[in-house]
Amino acid sequence: MKKDGEDLSLPGDKKPAYTMNRLALWIVVGAFGAYLLLSGIFGMLARA
């Protein structure tokens, strides 16, 4: 019988499938991170 917080999975257990909402969230977060990284690099290059 499982209690709250005891839902540990074994290494052989299947992982849940990725949902479209999770994929869309990571695309948005990744795009925002890439924008910050690239704008910082271009900003440093412009000052040099």
PDB file of N, CA, C and O in Angstrom:
ATOM      1  N   MET A   1       0.841  -1.183   0.000  1.00  0.00           N
ATOM      2  CA  MET A   1       0.000   0.000   0.000  1.00  0.00           C
ATOM      3  C   MET A   1       0.884   1.244   0.000  1.00  0.00           C
ATOM      4  O   MET A   1       1.798   1.372   0.815  1.00  0.00           O
ATOM      5  N   LYS A   2       0.599   2.150  -0.919  1.00  0.00           N
ATOM      6  CA  LYS A   2       1.428   3.347  -1.038  1.00  0.00           C
ATOM      7  C   LYS A   2       0.852   4.493  -0.226  1.00  0.00           C
ATOM      8  O   LYS A   2      -0.358   4.720  -0.205  1.00  0.00           O
ATOM      9  N   LYS A   3       1.728   5.198   0.430  1.00  0.00           N
ATOM     10  CA  LYS A   3       1.334   6.409   1.137  1.00  0.00           C
ATOM     11  C   LYS A   3       1.730   7.606   0.294  1.00  0.00           C
ATOM     12  O   LYS A   3       2.400   7.454  -0.728  1.00  0.00           O
ATOM     13  N   ASP A   4       1.325   8.786   0.709  1.00  0.00           N
ATOM     14  CA  ASP A   4       1.706   9.993  -0.017  1.00  0.00           C
ATOM     15  C   ASP A   4       3.216  10.141  -0.016  1.00  0.00           C
ATOM     16  O   ASP A   4       3.858  10.016   1.027  1.00  0.00           O
ATOM     17  N   GLY A   5       3.789  10.410  -1.198  1.00  0.00           N
ATOM     18  CA  GLY A   5       5.222  10.613  -1.299  1.00  0.00           C
ATOM     19  C   GLY A   5       6.016   9.343  -1.501  1.00  0.00           C
ATOM     20  O   GLY A   5       7.245   9.385  -1.538  1.00  0.00           O
ATOM     21  N   GLU A   6       5.334   8.201  -1.635  1.00  0.00           N
ATOM     22  CA  GLU A   6       6.038   6.937  -1.822  1.00  0.00           C
ATOM     23  C   GLU A   6       5.847   6.392  -3.228  1.00  0.00           C
ATOM     24  O   GLU A   6       5.780   5.176  -3.406  1.00  0.00           O
ATOM     25  N   ASP A   7       5.758   7.251  -4.225  1.00  0.00           N
ATOM     26  CA  ASP A   7       5.567   6.780  -5.590  1.00  0.00           C
ATOM     27  C   ASP A   7       6.909   6.711  -6.320  1.00  0.00           C
ATOM     28  O   ASP A   7       7.073   7.283  -7.397  1.00  0.00           O
ATOM     29  N   LEU A   8       7.865   6.000  -5.712  1.00  0.00           N
ATOM     30  CA  LEU A   8       9.173   5.832  -6.327  1.00  0.00           C
ATOM     31  C   LEU A   8       9.071   4.772  -7.410  1.00  0.00           C
ATOM     32  O   LEU A   8       8.425   3.741  -7.217  1.00  0.00           O
ATOM     33  N   SER A   9       9.704   5.022  -8.547  1.00  0.00           N
ATOM     34  CA  SER A   9       9.660   4.058  -9.630  1.00  0.00           C
ATOM     35  C   SER A   9      10.974   3.298  -9.709  1.00  0.00           C
ATOM     36  O   SER A   9      12.029   3.808  -9.333  1.00  0.00           O
ATOM     37  N   LEU A  10      10.893   2.104 -10.192  1.00  0.00           N
ATOM     38  CA  LEU A  10      12.077   1.277 -10.372  1.00  0.00           C
ATOM     39  C   LEU A  10      12.737   1.617 -11.706  1.00  0.00           C
ATOM     40  O   LEU A  10      12.077   2.153 -12.596  1.00  0.00           O
ATOM     41  N   PRO A  11      14.025   1.315 -11.862  1.00  0.00           N
ATOM     42  CA  PRO A  11      14.703   1.631 -13.127  1.00  0.00           C
ATOM     43  C   PRO A  11      14.063   0.981 -14.345  1.00  0.00           C
ATOM     44  O   PRO A  11      14.146   1.531 -15.443  1.00  0.00           O
ATOM     45  N   GLY A  12      13.429  -0.168 -14.181  1.00  0.00           N
ATOM     46  CA  GLY A  12      12.819  -0.851 -15.319  1.00  0.00           C
ATOM     47  C   GLY A  12      11.429  -0.359 -15.660  1.00  0.00           C
ATOM     48  O   GLY A  12      10.890  -0.733 -16.702  1.00  0.00           O
ATOM     49  N   ASP A  13      10.834   0.462 -14.825  1.00  0.00           N
ATOM     50  CA  ASP A  13       9.475   0.942 -15.074  1.00  0.00           C
ATOM     51  C   ASP A  13       9.446   1.870 -16.279  1.00  0.00           C
ATOM     52  O   ASP A  13      10.396   2.605 -16.550  1.00  0.00           O
ATOM     53  N   LYS A  14       8.320   1.814 -16.997  1.00  0.00           N
ATOM     54  CA  LYS A  14       8.176   2.700 -18.154  1.00  0.00           C
ATOM     55  C   LYS A  14       7.905   4.121 -17.691  1.00  0.00           C
ATOM     56  O   LYS A  14       7.175   4.350 -16.727  1.00  0.00           O
ATOM     57  N   LYS A  15       8.509   5.074 -18.399  1.00  0.00           N
ATOM     58  CA  LYS A  15       8.253   6.477 -18.085  1.00  0.00           C
ATOM     59  C   LYS A  15       6.949   6.901 -18.755  1.00  0.00           C
ATOM     60  O   LYS A  15       6.602   6.374 -19.812  1.00  0.00           O
ATOM     61  N   PRO A  16       6.222   7.844 -18.157  1.00  0.00           N
ATOM     62  CA  PRO A  16       4.999   8.313 -18.809  1.00  0.00           C
ATOM     63  C   PRO A  16       5.329   9.051 -20.099  1.00  0.00           C
ATOM     64  O   PRO A  16       6.377   9.688 -20.214  1.00  0.00           O
ATOM     65  N   ALA A  17       4.431   8.959 -21.059  1.00  0.00           N
ATOM     66  CA  ALA A  17       4.646   9.615 -22.349  1.00  0.00           C
ATOM     67  C   ALA A  17       4.601  11.131 -22.180  1.00  0.00           C
ATOM     68  O   ALA A  17       3.886  11.658 -21.327  1.00  0.00           O
ATOM     69  N   TYR A  18       5.370  11.807 -23.002  1.00  0.00           N
ATOM     70  CA  TYR A  18       5.370  13.264 -22.958  1.00  0.00           C
ATOM     71  C   TYR A  18       4.085  13.791 -23.572  1.00  0.00           C
ATOM     72  O   TYR A  18       3.633  13.300 -24.607  1.00  0.00           O
ATOM     73  N   THR A  19       3.504  14.785 -22.932  1.00  0.00           N
ATOM     74  CA  THR A  19       2.286  15.380 -23.457  1.00  0.00           C
ATOM     75  C   THR A  19       2.645  16.586 -24.313  1.00  0.00           C
ATOM     76  O   THR A  19       3.755  17.111 -24.230  1.00  0.00           O
ATOM     77  N   MET A  20       1.709  17.014 -25.124  1.00  0.00           N
ATOM     78  CA  MET A  20       1.951  18.168 -25.993  1.00  0.00           C
ATOM     79  C   MET A  20       2.117  19.435 -25.165  1.00  0.00           C
ATOM     80  O   MET A  20       2.864  20.333 -25.554  1.00  0.00           O
ATOM     81  N   ASN A  21       1.428  19.520 -24.024  1.00  0.00           N
ATOM     82  CA  ASN A  21       1.573  20.703 -23.173  1.00  0.00           C
ATOM     83  C   ASN A  21       2.980  20.812 -22.623  1.00  0.00           C
ATOM     84  O   ASN A  21       3.555  21.900 -22.596  1.00  0.00           O
ATOM     85  N   ARG A  22       3.543  19.689 -22.182  1.00  0.00           N
ATOM     86  CA  ARG A  22       4.902  19.698 -21.647  1.00  0.00           C
ATOM     87  C   ARG A  22       5.904  20.032 -22.749  1.00  0.00           C
ATOM     88  O   ARG A  22       6.852  20.783 -22.520  1.00  0.00           O
ATOM     89  N   LEU A  23       5.699  19.482 -23.936  1.00  0.00           N
ATOM     90  CA  LEU A  23       6.589  19.763 -25.061  1.00  0.00           C
ATOM     91  C   LEU A  23       6.528  21.243 -25.434  1.00  0.00           C
ATOM     92  O   LEU A  23       7.565  21.865 -25.665  1.00  0.00           O
ATOM     93  N   ALA A  24       5.330  21.809 -25.496  1.00  0.00           N
ATOM     94  CA  ALA A  24       5.183  23.220 -25.834  1.00  0.00           C
ATOM     95  C   ALA A  24       5.828  24.105 -24.773  1.00  0.00           C
ATOM     96  O   ALA A  24       6.447  25.117 -25.103  1.00  0.00           O
ATOM     97  N   LEU A  25       5.688  23.735 -23.514  1.00  0.00           N
ATOM     98  CA  LEU A  25       6.299  24.513 -22.436  1.00  0.00           C
ATOM     99  C   LEU A  25       7.813  24.523 -22.577  1.00  0.00           C
ATOM    100  O   LEU A  25       8.433  25.580 -22.454  1.00  0.00           O
ATOM    101  N   TRP A  26       8.423  23.366 -22.833  1.00  0.00           N
ATOM    102  CA  TRP A  26       9.875  23.300 -22.964  1.00  0.00           C
ATOM    103  C   TRP A  26      10.371  24.028 -24.205  1.00  0.00           C
ATOM    104  O   TRP A  26      11.470  24.582 -24.193  1.00  0.00           O
ATOM    105  N   ILE A  27       9.578  24.038 -25.282  1.00  0.00           N
ATOM    106  CA  ILE A  27       9.964  24.800 -26.474  1.00  0.00           C
ATOM    107  C   ILE A  27       9.970  26.287 -26.155  1.00  0.00           C
ATOM    108  O   ILE A  27      10.891  27.001 -26.551  1.00  0.00           O
ATOM    109  N   VAL A  28       8.950  26.764 -25.442  1.00  0.00           N
ATOM    110  CA  VAL A  28       8.885  28.185 -25.078  1.00  0.00           C
ATOM    111  C   VAL A  28      10.025  28.546 -24.137  1.00  0.00           C
ATOM    112  O   VAL A  28      10.684  29.568 -24.331  1.00  0.00           O
ATOM    113  N   VAL A  29      10.269  27.724 -23.120  1.00  0.00           N
ATOM    114  CA  VAL A  29      11.344  27.994 -22.163  1.00  0.00           C
ATOM    115  C   VAL A  29      12.701  27.954 -22.861  1.00  0.00           C
ATOM    116  O   VAL A  29      13.561  28.794 -22.597  1.00  0.00           O
ATOM    117  N   GLY A  30      12.893  26.987 -23.743  1.00  0.00           N
ATOM    118  CA  GLY A  30      14.152  26.882 -24.479  1.00  0.00           C
ATOM    119  C   GLY A  30      14.372  28.055 -25.412  1.00  0.00           C
ATOM    120  O   GLY A  30      15.491  28.553 -25.530  1.00  0.00           O
ATOM    121  N   ALA A  31      13.319  28.502 -26.076  1.00  0.00           N
ATOM    122  CA  ALA A  31      13.439  29.645 -26.972  1.00  0.00           C
ATOM    123  C   ALA A  31      13.766  30.910 -26.186  1.00  0.00           C
ATOM    124  O   ALA A  31      14.571  31.724 -26.638  1.00  0.00           O
ATOM    125  N   PHE A  32      13.159  31.086 -25.024  1.00  0.00           N
ATOM    126  CA  PHE A  32      13.450  32.256 -24.193  1.00  0.00           C
ATOM    127  C   PHE A  32      14.892  32.217 -23.699  1.00  0.00           C
ATOM    128  O   PHE A  32      15.575  33.241 -23.698  1.00  0.00           O
ATOM    129  N   GLY A  33      15.354  31.054 -23.285  1.00  0.00           N
ATOM    130  CA  GLY A  33      16.739  30.910 -22.843  1.00  0.00           C
ATOM    131  C   GLY A  33      17.719  31.175 -23.970  1.00  0.00           C
ATOM    132  O   GLY A  33      18.742  31.828 -23.763  1.00  0.00           O
ATOM    133  N   ALA A  34      17.417  30.675 -25.163  1.00  0.00           N
ATOM    134  CA  ALA A  34      18.284  30.917 -26.319  1.00  0.00           C
ATOM    135  C   ALA A  34      18.315  32.402 -26.661  1.00  0.00           C
ATOM    136  O   ALA A  34      19.366  32.936 -27.016  1.00  0.00           O
ATOM    137  N   TYR A  35      17.166  33.074 -26.555  1.00  0.00           N
ATOM    138  CA  TYR A  35      17.123  34.514 -26.814  1.00  0.00           C
ATOM    139  C   TYR A  35      18.012  35.268 -25.827  1.00  0.00           C
ATOM    140  O   TYR A  35      18.777  36.146 -26.227  1.00  0.00           O
ATOM    141  N   LEU A  36      17.914  34.929 -24.544  1.00  0.00           N
ATOM    142  CA  LEU A  36      18.743  35.604 -23.545  1.00  0.00           C
ATOM    143  C   LEU A  36      20.225  35.348 -23.794  1.00  0.00           C
ATOM    144  O   LEU A  36      21.041  36.264 -23.695  1.00  0.00           O
ATOM    145  N   LEU A  37      20.568  34.122 -24.111  1.00  0.00           N
ATOM    146  CA  LEU A  37      21.964  33.767 -24.362  1.00  0.00           C
ATOM    147  C   LEU A  37      22.504  34.498 -25.585  1.00  0.00           C
ATOM    148  O   LEU A  37      23.582  35.091 -25.532  1.00  0.00           O
ATOM    149  N   LEU A  38      21.763  34.456 -26.678  1.00  0.00           N
ATOM    150  CA  LEU A  38      22.238  35.092 -27.911  1.00  0.00           C
ATOM    151  C   LEU A  38      22.273  36.609 -27.792  1.00  0.00           C
ATOM    152  O   LEU A  38      23.198  37.242 -28.301  1.00  0.00           O
ATOM    153  N   SER A  39      21.288  37.204 -27.134  1.00  0.00           N
ATOM    154  CA  SER A  39      21.304  38.659 -26.985  1.00  0.00           C
ATOM    155  C   SER A  39      22.469  39.092 -26.104  1.00  0.00           C
ATOM    156  O   SER A  39      23.053  40.153 -26.329  1.00  0.00           O
ATOM    157  N   GLY A  40      22.812  38.285 -25.105  1.00  0.00           N
ATOM    158  CA  GLY A  40      23.975  38.593 -24.274  1.00  0.00           C
ATOM    159  C   GLY A  40      25.269  38.499 -25.055  1.00  0.00           C
ATOM    160  O   GLY A  40      26.149  39.348 -24.912  1.00  0.00           O
ATOM    161  N   ILE A  41      25.390  37.471 -25.882  1.00  0.00           N
ATOM    162  CA  ILE A  41      26.602  37.312 -26.694  1.00  0.00           C
ATOM    163  C   ILE A  41      26.726  38.456 -27.689  1.00  0.00           C
ATOM    164  O   ILE A  41      27.800  39.040 -27.830  1.00  0.00           O
ATOM    165  N   PHE A  42      25.642  38.782 -28.379  1.00  0.00           N
ATOM    166  CA  PHE A  42      25.693  39.881 -29.348  1.00  0.00           C
ATOM    167  C   PHE A  42      25.937  41.213 -28.657  1.00  0.00           C
ATOM    168  O   PHE A  42      26.601  42.086 -29.215  1.00  0.00           O
ATOM    169  N   GLY A  43      25.411  41.380 -27.454  1.00  0.00           N
ATOM    170  CA  GLY A  43      25.660  42.608 -26.704  1.00  0.00           C
ATOM    171  C   GLY A  43      27.122  42.757 -26.328  1.00  0.00           C
ATOM    172  O   GLY A  43      27.670  43.858 -26.397  1.00  0.00           O
ATOM    173  N   MET A  44      27.762  41.666 -25.932  1.00  0.00           N
ATOM    174  CA  MET A  44      29.192  41.720 -25.599  1.00  0.00           C
ATOM    175  C   MET A  44      30.031  41.979 -26.845  1.00  0.00           C
ATOM    176  O   MET A  44      31.021  42.709 -26.792  1.00  0.00           O
ATOM    177  N   LEU A  45      29.636  41.385 -27.956  1.00  0.00           N
ATOM    178  CA  LEU A  45      30.388  41.596 -29.197  1.00  0.00           C
ATOM    179  C   LEU A  45      30.236  43.029 -29.697  1.00  0.00           C
ATOM    180  O   LEU A  45      31.174  43.588 -30.266  1.00  0.00           O
ATOM    181  N   ALA A  46      29.074  43.622 -29.492  1.00  0.00           N
ATOM    182  CA  ALA A  46      28.847  44.990 -29.950  1.00  0.00           C
ATOM    183  C   ALA A  46      29.652  45.992 -29.128  1.00  0.00           C
ATOM    184  O   ALA A  46      30.064  47.028 -29.649  1.00  0.00           O
ATOM    185  N   ARG A  47      29.879  45.694 -27.851  1.00  0.00           N
ATOM    186  CA  ARG A  47      30.653  46.608 -26.998  1.00  0.00           C
ATOM    187  C   ARG A  47      32.148  46.511 -27.278  1.00  0.00           C
ATOM    188  O   ARG A  47      32.886  47.465 -27.031  1.00  0.00           O
ATOM    189  N   ALA A  48      32.597  45.383 -27.784  1.00  0.00           N
ATOM    190  CA  ALA A  48      34.036  45.167 -27.996  1.00  0.00           C
ATOM    191  C   ALA A  48      34.558  45.953 -29.192  1.00  0.00           C
ATOM    192  O   ALA A  48      35.746  45.882 -29.505  1.00  0.00           O
TER     193      ALA A  48
END
